[in-house]
Amino acid sequence: MGRIHLFEFEDQKWFPKFLRDYGTDFLQFLSNKTKLYKPVISILEKGLIAEGSNTIIDLGSGGGGGLLWLNSELLKTHPDLKIVLTDYYPNLSAFEYTKKQADNFEFITASIDARKVPESLKGLRTQFLSLHHFKPNDARQILQNAVDSNSAIGIFEAQERSIPSILAMLFSPISVLFTAPFIRPFKFGRLIFTYLIPIVPLFVLWDGVVSSLRTYSVEEMRGLVNSLENGETYNWEIDKVKSGPGVILYLLGIKKN
């Protein structure tokens, strides 16, 4: 199945911010509750060690993804860890809520473009569930910017372009309906647009299916890496690991010694 770059509501400038935030809040809640990213802890630790840093610069953070749970685990081996949340469309209420749960989180209120990360943001760059939002040339720019900045980068996608992954997305509206009352920070509007006017479950369904269709395969990520200038100065680890009934596709790029 070839990669299809259909539109996602979440990417559209005209899409109401509060609805986008409800969607990213849902993904953050589900990722933390299911410990979705448990299999990638060792990969993140490898990146931090290679970067020689105690800081993660998370790009395209959305609502924070599964970083709250990951943070609690990483602190066991990296007690001085700092995580900086950034996004092109910052979900500031989710960022503020995350920081209240763990004070080693920081966030940037301004829009941050993953293709042009400010030089002032130093650390292991990460992306969770966001590379698929970028067309190939833009995805290549993200990787090239990391190489040009001598920064380690870890990319993680919790779906793949396959029939089972797409079918799993069909159940996402049910998950939205069951979880909406428990997502924090609590917002009455989330209940209105989940139950009375069910826009949230419908757009999460659409964006979830499209996310699978957009996801880069292991081979395609290798192709992106092979097209980079000075890409040979990095060690690239590109693979997938099991996470519950699904998989996580990942890319780790670290500077060669």
Backbone bond lengths (Angstrom), bond angles and torsions (degrees), N, CA, C in turn:
res aa  C-N    CA-C-N  psi(-1)  N-CA   C-N-CA  omega(-1)  CA-C   N-CA-C  phi
1 M - - - 1.463 - - 1.527 109.89 -
2 G 1.335 117.65 121.44 1.450 121.21 -179.40 1.517 112.02 -74.22
3 R 1.331 115.77 157.98 1.461 120.63 179.06 1.527 109.81 -72.10
4 I 1.347 116.34 131.99 1.460 122.34 -179.24 1.520 107.92 -121.01
5 H 1.338 116.29 118.35 1.465 119.42 -176.50 1.529 109.75 -97.06
6 L 1.342 116.01 70.88 1.457 121.33 173.36 1.531 109.58 -73.48
7 F 1.322 117.68 168.78 1.459 120.06 -178.97 1.527 110.92 -81.41
8 E 1.325 114.96 147.69 1.465 121.70 169.42 1.528 107.88 -112.94
9 F 1.321 116.05 140.40 1.459 120.08 178.31 1.526 111.06 -56.99
10 E 1.319 115.66 -39.29 1.465 121.11 -175.90 1.525 112.41 -58.77
11 D 1.337 117.58 -27.23 1.465 121.79 -176.58 1.529 113.52 -84.44
12 Q 1.315 117.19 -14.59 1.461 120.41 -171.03 1.525 111.48 -80.83
13 K 1.334 116.29 130.75 1.466 120.73 -179.95 1.524 111.80 -61.42
14 W 1.347 116.06 -31.04 1.467 119.34 -177.05 1.528 112.63 -79.61
15 F 1.338 117.26 -13.12 1.464 120.01 -176.55 1.528 109.11 -70.05
16 P 1.332 118.78 129.32 1.464 121.01 -175.54 1.528 112.52 -55.61
17 K 1.317 115.95 132.47 1.465 121.36 -176.85 1.523 111.80 -58.26
18 F 1.341 117.13 -39.59 1.461 118.51 -176.06 1.523 111.15 -65.73
19 L 1.346 117.73 -33.22 1.464 120.37 176.85 1.527 110.66 -71.51
20 R 1.338 116.13 -40.93 1.468 119.45 176.57 1.521 109.80 -59.09
21 D 1.332 116.37 -42.63 1.466 120.49 -179.67 1.528 111.30 -64.30
22 Y 1.331 117.65 -37.60 1.465 119.54 177.46 1.530 110.30 -61.31
23 G 1.327 116.25 -38.26 1.459 120.11 179.10 1.511 112.55 -67.58
24 T 1.336 117.16 -45.52 1.461 119.38 -179.48 1.531 111.18 -70.85
25 D 1.339 117.46 -31.72 1.469 120.47 173.76 1.531 110.59 -60.06
26 F 1.332 116.22 -42.36 1.460 120.88 179.60 1.524 110.61 -61.63
27 L 1.328 116.96 -45.54 1.466 120.58 -179.45 1.521 111.13 -63.63
28 Q 1.345 115.94 -38.60 1.461 119.39 178.23 1.523 110.83 -64.09
29 F 1.310 116.87 -46.12 1.466 121.72 -179.02 1.531 110.61 -60.55
30 L 1.336 116.54 -48.44 1.463 120.82 -176.71 1.525 111.29 -65.69
31 S 1.341 116.76 -41.32 1.462 120.30 -178.73 1.518 111.75 -62.69
32 N 1.339 116.67 -40.82 1.461 119.92 -179.40 1.522 112.21 -72.66
33 K 1.338 116.60 -43.33 1.465 120.11 -176.76 1.527 112.09 -66.54
34 T 1.330 117.36 -34.48 1.466 120.44 -177.89 1.532 112.62 -91.73
35 K 1.352 116.65 -1.44 1.473 120.81 -175.87 1.529 109.98 51.29
36 L 1.326 113.85 45.03 1.456 121.96 -172.70 1.530 113.24 -54.48
37 Y 1.335 116.07 -37.54 1.464 119.26 -172.30 1.531 113.64 -98.78
38 K 1.319 116.66 17.41 1.468 119.94 179.00 1.533 112.78 -52.74
39 P 1.347 119.44 -40.54 1.475 119.18 -177.26 1.526 114.87 -67.85
40 V 1.335 118.77 -10.45 1.470 118.90 -175.08 1.531 112.09 -104.34
41 I 1.329 118.25 7.24 1.465 120.54 -179.39 1.520 110.91 -57.62
42 S 1.320 117.69 -46.50 1.474 120.63 -178.35 1.522 111.23 -64.97
43 I 1.329 117.48 -31.28 1.469 121.07 178.35 1.521 110.05 -68.68
44 L 1.341 116.43 -43.16 1.456 120.23 176.99 1.529 111.33 -63.08
45 E 1.325 116.88 -41.16 1.465 120.15 179.28 1.517 110.64 -63.05
46 K 1.327 116.65 -39.46 1.462 120.94 177.59 1.530 110.40 -61.73
47 G 1.335 116.52 -41.25 1.458 120.74 179.27 1.519 112.21 -66.11
48 L 1.330 117.08 -42.31 1.463 120.88 179.30 1.528 111.02 -63.03
49 I 1.321 116.51 -42.43 1.468 120.64 179.83 1.528 110.08 -64.78
50 A 1.332 116.59 -44.56 1.458 120.49 -179.65 1.523 111.51 -64.38
51 E 1.326 116.68 -36.86 1.461 121.54 -179.96 1.527 111.07 -74.48
52 G 1.339 116.71 -20.21 1.456 120.11 -177.06 1.509 111.74 64.44
53 S 1.338 115.02 37.98 1.457 120.34 -173.65 1.519 110.21 -136.37
54 N 1.335 115.44 156.23 1.465 120.71 173.64 1.523 110.88 -104.74
55 T 1.364 116.42 14.58 1.463 120.76 -172.95 1.520 111.42 -119.50
56 I 1.330 115.49 134.81 1.465 122.51 170.58 1.518 107.67 -108.04
57 I 1.326 116.58 125.67 1.458 122.68 173.21 1.518 106.46 -101.32
58 D 1.324 116.35 103.44 1.459 119.70 -176.85 1.525 109.89 -90.55
59 L 1.322 115.77 124.89 1.456 122.63 -177.23 1.528 109.46 -103.86
60 G 1.314 117.20 141.79 1.463 119.90 -178.23 1.518 111.22 61.35
61 S 1.336 116.29 47.22 1.466 120.57 -170.82 1.524 114.48 -67.73
62 G 1.344 118.02 -21.99 1.460 119.10 -176.71 1.520 110.03 60.13
63 G 1.336 116.28 -121.04 1.460 120.87 176.61 1.515 113.13 -95.11
64 G 1.327 116.95 7.58 1.462 120.70 -179.28 1.514 113.21 108.53
65 G 1.352 116.70 -5.91 1.461 120.38 176.85 1.510 112.47 52.55
66 G 1.321 116.83 -141.05 1.456 121.14 179.52 1.508 112.96 -94.83
67 L 1.339 116.41 21.13 1.457 119.54 -172.11 1.523 114.02 -69.39
68 L 1.329 118.58 -25.97 1.469 118.57 178.49 1.524 110.92 -62.34
69 W 1.317 116.44 -47.63 1.465 119.09 179.57 1.523 110.56 -69.48
70 L 1.323 117.32 -42.92 1.466 120.47 178.27 1.528 110.64 -58.76
71 N 1.320 116.06 -40.33 1.457 120.21 179.59 1.525 111.39 -59.50
72 S 1.328 117.06 -43.89 1.465 120.21 -179.05 1.527 111.26 -61.92
73 E 1.322 117.18 -32.31 1.467 120.95 178.82 1.529 111.31 -79.21
74 L 1.325 117.39 -43.29 1.461 121.01 -177.77 1.529 111.74 -66.83
75 L 1.341 117.19 -29.56 1.463 120.15 179.26 1.534 112.04 -63.34
76 K 1.321 116.68 -21.21 1.469 119.75 -179.67 1.521 111.02 -67.02
77 T 1.328 116.93 -31.28 1.468 121.23 179.96 1.523 112.59 -110.83
78 H 1.340 116.69 -16.35 1.469 121.78 179.11 1.531 108.49 -130.98
79 P 1.342 117.42 74.81 1.468 120.35 -173.42 1.527 114.32 -63.84
80 D 1.335 117.13 -17.64 1.462 119.88 179.42 1.530 111.64 -100.84
81 L 1.320 116.68 20.58 1.467 121.85 -177.86 1.526 112.06 -61.63
82 K 1.337 115.08 140.96 1.463 122.28 172.74 1.527 107.83 -129.99
83 I 1.331 116.40 134.84 1.458 121.52 178.85 1.523 108.55 -121.25
84 V 1.329 115.90 126.03 1.458 122.05 -179.75 1.527 108.85 -109.53
85 L 1.325 116.78 118.95 1.463 122.44 -179.40 1.525 109.83 -90.59
86 T 1.339 115.84 134.03 1.465 120.88 177.59 1.522 109.23 -141.47
87 D 1.317 116.43 159.69 1.464 120.03 176.90 1.531 109.02 -163.76
88 Y 1.313 114.90 155.61 1.460 120.12 173.71 1.530 109.91 -68.37
89 Y 1.365 114.69 -35.10 1.467 121.86 173.53 1.533 107.62 -120.09
90 P 1.319 118.58 83.25 1.473 120.39 -173.16 1.533 112.61 -62.03
91 N 1.331 115.63 129.74 1.467 122.45 174.01 1.526 106.20 -92.73
92 L 1.332 116.05 82.59 1.462 120.74 -169.09 1.523 113.48 -65.06
93 S 1.331 118.09 -35.00 1.467 119.23 179.07 1.528 110.34 -65.23
94 A 1.340 116.72 -38.29 1.467 120.12 177.07 1.525 110.45 -69.30
95 F 1.334 117.53 -39.25 1.466 120.83 178.04 1.529 110.11 -61.90
96 E 1.330 116.07 -44.85 1.469 120.23 -179.62 1.528 111.05 -64.14
97 Y 1.335 116.09 -40.62 1.464 120.11 178.32 1.532 110.31 -62.95
98 T 1.335 116.65 -43.11 1.468 121.10 179.97 1.521 110.53 -61.24
99 K 1.323 116.63 -43.63 1.463 120.07 -179.59 1.531 111.51 -63.89
100 K 1.325 117.30 -33.15 1.464 120.39 177.78 1.528 111.52 -67.13
101 Q 1.338 116.18 -27.97 1.467 119.77 -179.86 1.519 112.43 -79.99
102 A 1.344 116.29 -27.56 1.470 120.97 -178.70 1.522 108.02 -152.10
103 D 1.322 116.06 115.78 1.461 118.57 -171.02 1.521 114.02 -77.45
104 N 1.340 118.86 0.01 1.467 119.32 174.44 1.530 111.85 -86.85
105 F 1.342 116.57 3.79 1.457 120.92 172.58 1.529 109.65 -86.61
106 E 1.325 115.02 143.54 1.454 122.34 169.47 1.520 107.18 -131.36
107 F 1.308 117.33 166.50 1.465 118.75 176.92 1.519 110.26 -149.89
108 I 1.325 114.32 155.77 1.457 122.20 178.42 1.521 107.86 -103.66
109 T 1.320 117.21 125.92 1.466 120.88 -177.46 1.527 111.87 -79.01
110 A 1.335 117.52 -26.07 1.469 121.01 -179.51 1.529 110.18 -78.74
111 S 1.323 116.32 158.76 1.461 121.86 176.40 1.523 109.99 -67.65
112 I 1.336 117.06 130.73 1.467 122.32 178.47 1.521 108.73 -119.46
113 D 1.327 115.86 123.97 1.457 123.16 179.64 1.530 109.02 -90.54
114 A 1.325 117.37 119.36 1.468 121.59 -177.68 1.519 112.48 -62.67
115 R 1.317 117.44 -17.64 1.465 121.64 179.21 1.527 111.92 -83.01
116 K 1.331 116.44 -18.02 1.469 121.55 -177.37 1.522 108.34 -141.58
117 V 1.306 115.87 71.15 1.469 120.27 -176.85 1.527 109.32 -74.11
118 P 1.333 118.29 130.53 1.469 120.30 179.17 1.524 111.90 -55.68
119 E 1.325 115.67 141.17 1.463 121.14 -178.83 1.528 111.76 -59.75
120 S 1.321 116.09 -24.50 1.469 119.86 -177.14 1.529 112.69 -70.84
121 L 1.336 117.07 -17.60 1.464 120.69 -179.17 1.528 109.41 -91.49
122 K 1.316 115.80 99.17 1.455 122.71 -175.93 1.523 110.56 -108.47
123 G 1.326 117.12 136.68 1.446 121.76 177.48 1.516 110.41 148.40
124 L 1.320 116.46 -175.56 1.458 121.75 175.50 1.521 108.61 -70.99
125 R 1.320 117.20 119.40 1.462 120.64 177.93 1.525 109.11 -82.60
126 T 1.316 116.34 137.57 1.459 120.35 176.66 1.522 110.36 -132.15
127 Q 1.324 114.40 153.81 1.458 121.52 170.87 1.517 108.03 -139.83
128 F 1.321 115.79 125.28 1.453 121.89 177.30 1.527 108.49 -115.46
129 L 1.316 115.96 121.82 1.468 121.22 176.76 1.533 112.90 56.48
130 S 1.323 116.73 38.48 1.472 116.69 -178.40 1.524 114.74 -136.20
131 L 1.323 119.62 -17.12 1.468 119.04 -178.13 1.526 111.49 -61.76
132 H 1.329 116.82 -33.55 1.467 119.75 -177.17 1.530 112.72 -65.77
133 H 1.332 117.07 -14.59 1.470 119.86 177.94 1.532 111.60 -71.65
134 F 1.332 116.90 -14.47 1.455 121.29 -172.75 1.529 111.64 -106.37
135 K 1.324 115.76 135.27 1.452 120.95 173.26 1.529 109.20 -67.42
136 P 1.345 118.04 162.07 1.471 120.49 -172.92 1.522 115.20 -51.24
137 N 1.320 118.06 -43.91 1.464 119.32 -178.54 1.523 111.22 -65.63
138 D 1.340 116.64 -37.53 1.463 120.60 178.51 1.528 110.83 -71.46
139 A 1.342 116.82 -39.03 1.465 120.18 177.36 1.529 109.99 -62.60
140 R 1.318 115.60 -39.76 1.468 119.89 177.20 1.527 110.39 -62.87
141 Q 1.336 117.57 -39.75 1.467 120.96 178.80 1.523 111.46 -61.40
142 I 1.334 117.17 -37.47 1.471 120.81 178.04 1.522 110.18 -60.13
143 L 1.332 115.74 -47.12 1.463 120.29 -179.58 1.522 111.07 -68.86
144 Q 1.341 116.93 -40.42 1.456 120.39 -179.71 1.524 111.02 -63.94
145 N 1.338 116.21 -38.75 1.456 120.08 178.67 1.519 111.58 -63.51
146 A 1.332 116.39 -36.98 1.470 120.10 177.48 1.530 110.03 -65.80
147 V 1.336 116.69 -44.35 1.471 120.84 179.34 1.523 110.13 -63.18
148 D 1.331 116.82 -46.43 1.468 120.90 -178.93 1.523 111.76 -61.80
149 S 1.335 116.12 -27.58 1.475 121.04 -178.86 1.521 112.19 -95.56
150 N 1.346 116.71 3.15 1.471 121.47 -177.83 1.523 111.80 56.26
151 S 1.336 115.98 37.76 1.463 121.00 -178.25 1.525 111.04 -106.87
152 A 1.319 116.29 139.47 1.463 120.25 171.96 1.523 108.45 -71.31
153 I 1.333 116.33 148.84 1.461 119.87 -179.01 1.518 110.30 -141.38
154 G 1.317 115.74 137.00 1.467 121.70 176.36 1.519 109.12 -126.87
155 I 1.319 116.86 127.84 1.460 122.43 -177.97 1.526 108.65 -122.10
156 F 1.335 116.27 134.00 1.457 121.15 -174.41 1.527 110.04 -135.91
157 E 1.321 115.93 126.98 1.464 121.79 178.19 1.523 108.43 -122.72
158 A 1.329 117.02 124.23 1.469 121.20 -174.32 1.522 111.98 -95.22
159 Q 1.301 116.66 33.65 1.459 122.64 174.60 1.530 106.73 -157.35
160 E 1.293 116.83 168.26 1.460 120.09 175.47 1.519 109.45 -141.71
161 R 1.302 115.49 169.15 1.460 120.87 -177.05 1.531 108.32 -87.43
162 S 1.322 114.34 83.17 1.457 119.97 -176.84 1.524 109.19 -150.36
163 I 1.308 116.94 160.21 1.467 121.35 179.06 1.532 111.18 -60.94
164 P 1.355 119.92 -46.80 1.470 118.76 178.89 1.525 113.36 -59.11
165 S 1.344 117.51 -38.61 1.460 120.71 179.88 1.525 110.83 -66.66
166 I 1.319 116.35 -42.12 1.468 120.57 178.96 1.521 110.63 -64.97
167 L 1.330 116.46 -42.25 1.467 120.22 179.46 1.534 110.75 -63.18
168 A 1.334 116.21 -37.59 1.464 119.81 178.96 1.524 110.75 -62.44
169 M 1.332 116.26 -34.33 1.467 120.14 -179.85 1.528 111.77 -66.05
170 L 1.313 117.44 -23.84 1.460 120.58 -179.15 1.527 112.21 -65.24
171 F 1.330 115.85 -18.36 1.465 120.08 179.16 1.532 112.41 -91.80
172 S 1.343 116.77 -2.17 1.469 119.21 -176.37 1.528 113.59 -61.12
173 P 1.355 120.43 -36.03 1.470 117.99 178.07 1.526 113.03 -60.42
174 I 1.332 116.72 -34.22 1.465 120.02 177.88 1.524 109.96 -64.71
175 S 1.345 116.42 -41.51 1.463 120.50 177.85 1.518 111.25 -62.66
176 V 1.339 116.63 -39.99 1.469 120.40 178.05 1.524 110.24 -61.48
177 L 1.327 117.06 -44.51 1.465 121.33 -178.22 1.529 111.99 -63.65
178 F 1.328 116.80 -37.45 1.460 120.26 -177.68 1.533 112.71 -78.18
179 T 1.323 116.99 -30.02 1.470 119.38 -172.31 1.526 114.68 -96.71
180 A 1.326 118.71 -20.47 1.470 121.71 -171.72 1.536 114.14 -48.90
181 P 1.348 120.22 -43.86 1.479 118.86 -177.14 1.528 113.68 -68.59
182 F 1.333 117.17 -16.57 1.465 120.34 -172.85 1.525 113.11 -102.11
183 I 1.326 117.22 -6.89 1.458 120.86 -178.08 1.518 109.74 -74.88
184 R 1.332 115.81 136.00 1.450 122.02 178.55 1.529 110.20 -119.46
185 P 1.351 118.09 147.41 1.460 125.53 1.23 1.525 111.70 -69.01
186 F 1.346 115.36 143.12 1.463 120.37 -178.25 1.523 110.63 -66.00
187 K 1.318 115.50 135.82 1.469 120.95 177.42 1.518 108.21 -137.25
188 F 1.323 115.60 122.90 1.467 120.29 -178.96 1.528 110.58 -61.50
189 G 1.317 116.40 -34.91 1.467 119.99 178.94 1.513 112.86 -60.58
190 R 1.343 116.60 -30.72 1.464 119.76 178.60 1.534 110.74 -61.06
191 L 1.338 116.09 -38.49 1.470 120.35 179.22 1.528 110.88 -68.93
192 I 1.326 115.84 -40.54 1.474 119.51 179.43 1.522 110.93 -61.12
193 F 1.348 115.76 -46.24 1.470 119.31 -175.04 1.528 112.71 -89.12
194 T 1.327 115.65 7.30 1.468 120.10 170.49 1.516 111.10 -104.90
195 Y 1.348 117.02 -42.84 1.462 120.82 -173.08 1.534 113.68 -105.31
196 L 1.325 117.77 -46.94 1.466 119.63 -176.93 1.521 112.14 -80.02
197 I 1.317 115.59 -45.08 1.470 121.80 175.80 1.529 105.70 -123.78
198 P 1.322 118.60 91.59 1.476 121.64 -165.84 1.534 115.04 -75.97
199 I 1.328 115.14 55.55 1.462 118.77 178.37 1.522 111.26 -72.11
200 V 1.333 117.61 -40.37 1.464 120.59 -175.08 1.531 111.97 -61.35
201 P 1.341 120.45 -52.45 1.470 118.45 179.18 1.518 113.17 -60.91
202 L 1.336 117.38 -32.97 1.458 119.97 -178.54 1.526 111.71 -72.82
203 F 1.343 117.04 -42.24 1.464 116.90 -179.35 1.530 111.17 -75.25
204 V 1.337 118.08 -29.98 1.469 120.49 174.01 1.527 110.16 -64.67
205 L 1.322 117.02 -38.92 1.464 121.01 176.35 1.525 110.56 -61.19
206 W 1.337 116.41 -51.91 1.458 120.05 -178.54 1.532 111.31 -60.29
207 D 1.335 115.75 -50.26 1.464 119.45 -177.69 1.524 111.62 -64.50
208 G 1.335 117.36 -32.85 1.462 120.08 178.79 1.517 112.34 -66.51
209 V 1.329 116.55 -44.98 1.468 120.46 178.40 1.525 110.03 -64.44
210 V 1.336 115.82 -44.84 1.466 119.85 -179.76 1.529 110.86 -64.74
211 S 1.337 117.37 -36.03 1.468 120.52 177.31 1.527 110.86 -57.70
212 S 1.320 116.55 -42.97 1.461 120.06 178.35 1.529 110.91 -62.93
213 L 1.321 116.24 -43.06 1.466 120.41 -179.09 1.524 111.94 -67.49
214 R 1.323 116.85 -25.76 1.465 121.88 -179.11 1.526 113.26 -87.93
215 T 1.326 118.38 -17.02 1.460 121.54 -169.47 1.524 111.76 -64.04
216 Y 1.331 115.40 134.22 1.465 121.00 177.23 1.528 109.70 -75.56
217 S 1.305 116.36 134.57 1.462 121.31 175.77 1.530 109.19 -75.72
218 V 1.319 115.85 168.93 1.467 120.68 175.75 1.526 109.96 -56.56
219 E 1.329 117.04 -44.06 1.462 121.22 -178.89 1.529 111.06 -64.33
220 E 1.333 116.84 -39.23 1.466 120.13 -179.85 1.532 111.65 -69.58
221 M 1.330 117.44 -36.16 1.461 119.49 175.72 1.525 110.43 -66.35
222 R 1.324 116.97 -36.89 1.468 119.60 175.57 1.520 110.72 -63.73
223 G 1.332 116.21 -38.10 1.449 120.30 177.00 1.528 111.97 -62.44
224 L 1.353 117.00 -40.52 1.465 120.74 176.81 1.524 110.84 -61.22
225 V 1.325 115.92 -44.25 1.461 121.15 -178.92 1.523 110.88 -63.97
226 N 1.322 115.94 -41.26 1.474 120.01 -177.90 1.527 112.37 -66.89
227 S 1.335 117.01 -18.04 1.464 120.31 -178.86 1.527 112.99 -91.33
228 L 1.342 117.85 -1.04 1.459 121.07 -174.91 1.526 112.26 -79.13
229 E 1.317 116.18 145.48 1.455 121.03 170.18 1.527 108.31 -75.81
230 N 1.336 116.14 129.70 1.470 123.27 -178.64 1.522 112.26 64.07
231 G 1.337 115.91 19.40 1.461 119.19 177.83 1.513 112.78 -62.76
232 E 1.340 116.40 -22.53 1.465 120.50 -179.72 1.529 112.18 -71.35
233 T 1.333 118.01 -10.74 1.463 121.02 177.63 1.528 111.80 -81.17
234 Y 1.336 116.41 -1.10 1.460 122.67 -179.90 1.524 110.52 -116.08
235 N 1.320 115.58 151.20 1.457 121.49 165.19 1.523 107.49 -93.14
236 W 1.326 115.89 129.08 1.465 121.04 -176.95 1.524 109.57 -115.88
237 E 1.309 115.59 125.85 1.463 122.17 175.11 1.523 107.27 -114.83
238 I 1.326 116.48 115.24 1.460 121.45 -175.63 1.522 107.94 -131.26
239 D 1.333 116.31 121.08 1.467 119.19 -174.68 1.527 108.55 -165.58
240 K 1.322 116.47 -168.47 1.455 121.74 172.60 1.521 109.87 -140.75
241 V 1.339 115.80 149.74 1.464 121.88 -179.03 1.519 108.40 -130.31
242 K 1.320 116.64 153.26 1.458 121.55 177.72 1.525 110.66 -72.46
243 S 1.327 115.31 141.31 1.457 121.83 172.60 1.515 106.99 -140.51
244 G 1.326 116.16 101.92 1.465 119.61 -174.27 1.514 109.32 59.80
245 P 1.336 117.67 -134.76 1.470 120.36 179.65 1.532 112.65 -79.18
246 G 1.334 117.56 -9.44 1.451 120.91 -176.65 1.518 112.49 -110.40
247 V 1.328 116.23 -161.03 1.459 121.99 179.60 1.523 109.49 -136.05
248 I 1.324 114.60 160.27 1.462 121.49 170.12 1.522 107.36 -120.52
249 L 1.315 116.00 121.32 1.453 121.38 172.41 1.518 107.53 -86.00
250 Y 1.331 117.15 138.62 1.462 118.03 -177.70 1.521 111.90 -143.07
251 L 1.305 113.74 155.76 1.463 123.63 174.30 1.516 107.10 -134.31
252 L 1.324 117.53 129.23 1.458 122.31 174.52 1.514 107.78 -125.41
253 G 1.319 116.36 122.02 1.456 121.70 176.74 1.512 110.23 -117.23
254 I 1.338 116.55 121.64 1.458 120.76 179.87 1.524 109.33 -131.10
255 K 1.311 115.35 143.39 1.464 122.33 -178.16 1.523 110.54 -62.89
256 K 1.337 116.41 135.08 1.460 120.12 175.48 1.522 109.44 -69.25
257 N 1.336 116.23 146.78 1.457 120.37 178.39 1.518 110.13 -68.67
